[in-house]
Amino acid sequence: MRLLLVEDTFDMAEAIMIRLDRSGVACDLAKTLAEARACVDVQRYDVIVLDINLPDGRGTDLLKDLRSVGDRTPVLMLTAEFSVDDRVSSLNSGADDYLVKPFDHRELEARIRALYRRDQGDKAEEVTIGALIFNATARVARNADGPLNLTRREFSLLELLVRNRGQTMSKERLFEGLFSFDDTDVSMNALELYVARLRKKLSGCSVRIETQRGLGYKLEADA
């Protein structure tokens, strides 16, 4: 999952990014509306977490701009304002959810994953493909023999493939879902290495990662 966090309070932004990074979410940080606009101009995101009050304006202005051009990326608003009118205004502007500060980071992550599942068309937390049972919320992938021993990035790669099962995902889209702008020293070879490792670990799950030559990869259950 690739996420944009728009938050100008350093301590809060840092804490959120550390938690999401541990959960395998590739997270970019924008501290102003201008930085956020620069990010969305060049990168597609699965979820945007957007603070309402920013140094150079209101997050709802960016939200309205996104919706006006047909961008339906799920947006979760962060607000320190308890006014019902402010929260209703955010939802009416196109926000998918909101969270009032201060909040428990576990709840933030749960809401982010719920928005991501909904956008991908998966309402259930647990997905079964072949003999593979995948639960992103519990951070568990298992087969009949028990849990698979996956690294953080391998799990995130599997999540991208599971959420888009049966569809070919380009290498570029997978790369963008695994790595943030901070991962400047990572090349496309790293993605291919993760795919090779994941294939081996899925060998007893009756699923396969097919290489679509010149296009990308696709996860399918064995016939």
C-alpha positions in Angstrom: 0.0 0.0 0.0 1.3 3.5 -0.9 0.0 6.2 1.4 0.4 10.0 1.5 0.4 11.6 5.0 -0.3 15.3 5.0 0.6 16.5 8.5 2.7 19.5 9.7 3.2 18.4 13.3 6.5 16.7 13.3 6.1 14.4 16.4 2.7 13.2 15.3 3.8 12.6 11.7 6.9 10.7 12.8 5.0 8.5 15.1 2.4 7.7 12.4 5.1 6.9 9.8 7.0 4.6 12.2 3.9 2.6 12.9 2.8 2.4 9.3 6.4 1.5 8.1 6.4 -1.4 10.6 3.1 -2.6 9.1 4.6 -2.6 5.6 3.0 0.6 4.3 5.1 2.8 2.0 4.4 6.3 3.3 5.3 9.7 1.9 5.1 12.8 4.1 3.9 16.2 3.0 4.0 19.0 5.6 2.1 21.6 3.6 -0.6 21.8 0.9 2.0 22.7 -1.7 4.1 19.6 -0.9 0.9 17.5 -0.9 -0.1 18.8 -4.3 3.4 18.1 -5.7 3.2 14.5 -4.4 -0.3 13.8 -5.9 0.9 15.4 -9.2 3.5 12.7 -9.7 2.3 9.7 -7.6 -0.8 7.6 -7.4 -1.8 6.7 -3.8 -4.0 4.0 -2.3 -5.0 6.2 0.7 -4.4 9.8 1.7 -4.4 10.9 5.4 -5.0 14.6 5.4 -4.9 17.1 8.3 -7.4 19.9 8.0 -5.3 22.7 9.4 -2.0 23.2 7.5 0.5 26.1 7.4 -0.5 27.3 4.0 -4.2 26.5 4.0 -6.9 23.9 4.8 -6.7 20.3 3.8 -10.3 20.4 2.6 -9.1 22.7 -0.3 -6.9 19.8 -1.5 -9.7 17.4 -1.0 -12.1 19.5 -3.1 -9.4 19.9 -5.8 -9.0 16.1 -6.0 -12.7 15.4 -6.2 -13.2 18.1 -8.8 -10.9 16.3 -11.3 -12.5 12.9 -10.6 -9.7 11.6 -8.2 -11.5 9.1 -6.0 -8.5 8.1 -3.8 -9.8 7.3 -0.3 -9.1 10.3 2.0 -9.2 10.1 5.8 -9.2 13.6 7.5 -7.4 14.3 10.7 -8.8 17.1 12.8 -8.4 18.7 16.2 -11.8 20.4 15.8 -14.7 18.9 17.6 -17.3 20.9 15.7 -19.9 18.7 14.1 -20.2 21.4 11.3 -16.5 21.0 10.5 -16.7 17.2 10.3 -19.9 17.3 8.2 -18.3 19.8 5.9 -15.3 17.5 5.4 -17.5 14.5 4.6 -19.6 16.6 2.2 -16.4 17.7 0.5 -15.7 14.1 -0.4 -13.8 12.7 2.6 -14.3 9.0 3.2 -13.6 9.1 6.9 -12.3 11.3 9.7 -10.5 10.9 13.0 -10.4 13.5 15.8 -7.0 14.2 17.5 -5.7 12.8 19.8 -6.3 9.3 18.6 -5.0 5.7 19.1 -2.6 4.8 16.3 -4.1 1.3 16.2 -7.5 2.9 15.3 -5.9 5.0 12.6 -4.2 2.0 11.0 -7.5 0.0 11.2 -9.4 2.8 9.5 -6.7 3.1 6.8 -6.9 -0.6 6.1 -10.7 -0.6 6.0 -10.6 2.2 3.4 -8.0 0.3 1.4 -10.1 -2.9 1.5 -13.2 -1.1 0.5 -11.5 0.7 -2.4 -10.2 -2.7 -3.6 -13.6 -4.3 -3.4 -12.7 -6.6 -0.5 -15.0 -6.2 2.5 -13.8 -9.3 4.3 -10.6 -9.1 6.4 -9.7 -12.7 5.5 -9.2 -13.8 1.9 -8.7 -17.4 0.7 -7.0 -18.2 -2.6 -6.2 -21.9 -3.2 -4.8 -23.1 0.0 -3.6 -19.6 1.0 -5.4 -17.8 3.8 -4.5 -14.1 3.9 -5.5 -11.6 6.6 -3.9 -8.2 6.2 -5.3 -6.8 9.5 -3.8 -9.6 11.6 -0.7 -9.6 9.4 -0.9 -13.3 8.8 -0.6 -15.4 5.7 -0.9 -19.2 6.2 -1.7 -22.5 4.7 -2.7 -25.9 6.2 0.8 -26.3 7.6 0.7 -23.0 9.5 1.8 -19.3 9.1 4.2 -18.4 6.3 7.4 -16.8 7.5 7.3 -13.5 5.5 9.3 -10.4 5.9 7.6 -7.0 6.1 8.1 -6.3 2.4 7.2 -9.8 1.3 3.9 -9.5 3.1 3.2 -6.1 1.5 4.0 -7.5 -1.9 1.6 -10.5 -1.3 -1.1 -8.0 -0.1 -0.8 -6.1 -3.3 -1.1 -9.3 -5.4 -4.0 -10.7 -3.2 -6.0 -7.4 -3.5 -5.6 -7.5 -7.2 -5.7 -11.3 -7.7 -6.4 -12.5 -11.2 -5.2 -9.2 -12.6 -1.8 -8.4 -14.1 0.0 -5.8 -12.0 2.8 -3.9 -13.7 6.2 -3.9 -12.1 6.0 -0.1 -11.8 2.7 -0.3 -9.8 4.1 -3.0 -7.5 7.3 -1.0 -7.0 5.3 2.1 -6.1 3.2 0.2 -3.7 6.3 -1.1 -1.8 8.7 1.8 -1.7 8.3 5.5 -0.8 10.2 8.5 -2.1 12.6 8.1 0.7 13.8 4.7 -0.7 16.0 6.5 -3.3 18.6 3.7 -3.3 16.2 0.9 -4.3 16.1 -0.3 -7.9 13.6 -2.4 -9.8 15.9 -5.4 -9.2 14.8 -5.3 -5.6 11.2 -6.0 -6.7 12.3 -9.0 -8.8 14.2 -10.3 -5.8 11.1 -10.1 -3.5 9.0 -11.8 -6.1 11.4 -14.7 -6.4 11.5 -15.1 -2.6 7.8 -14.9 -2.3 7.3 -17.5 -5.0 9.4 -20.0 -3.0 7.4 -19.3 0.2 4.1 -19.8 -1.6 5.1 -23.2 -3.0 2.7 -25.1 -0.6 -0.2 -22.8 -1.0 -1.7 -23.9 -4.4 -1.2 -20.5 -5.8 1.3 -19.1 -8.2 2.8 -15.8 -9.2 2.7 -15.7 -13.0 5.1 -13.6 -15.0 3.3 -11.7 -17.8 6.2 -11.0 -20.1 6.6 -7.3 -20.7 3.6 -6.5 -18.5 4.2 -7.6 -14.9 2.9 -10.2 -12.4 -0.4 -11.9 -11.6 -1.4 -14.1 -8.6 -3.7 -17.0 -9.4 -4.9 -20.2 -7.8 -3.6 -23.4 -9.2 -6.1 -25.1 -11.5 
